[in-house]
Amino acid sequence: MKGKRSVEELLENVLERLERLENIIMSLSIDPVSSLAVELALTYTQPAYKAVRLAQKIVELERRLGRHDPISKVIIEVLVATDRPLSISQLTREIRRIRGSASRRIISSRLKELEKKGIVEIETAGNKRLVKLKKVRQDYENKENAP
């Protein structure tokens, strides 16, 4: 019993320290790419270098989008971070995991807007509709790899 309690206390201590470190890192990040990279690294357990690259892509897409709502922002973040087409249900589940709540109807509505703006593509595969980022993402990657 005593051993279990000390392990639990140790884990609590580690979690508290980790939370303090996350708060410090977030408060130090003034640049949108940096703060988004930290958020991606923590949310998706991405290595720092990959999180920075993903954050740059997200910021670039958000600039193209112009003024946008928080749901559209999270949709873009999830699609960039997962790096694969997702069904609307998968996308909704992932957004719900991040935000705590998400409506499939609202997600579908925002996806239609993002599709009209040329940010995402919605393809029908059988009875599923798959969502992915449009070719813009590949253009950005090509710029990134240019000499």
Buried (B, 14 or more C-beta within 10 A) or exposed (E): EEEEEEEEEEEEEEEEEEEEEBEEBEEEBEEEBBBBBBBBBBBBEBEEEBBBBBBBBBBBBBEBBEEBEEBBBBBBBBBBBBEEBBBBEBBBBBBBEBEEEBEBEBBBEBBEBBBEBEBBBBEEEEEEBBBBBBEBBEEBEEEEEEE
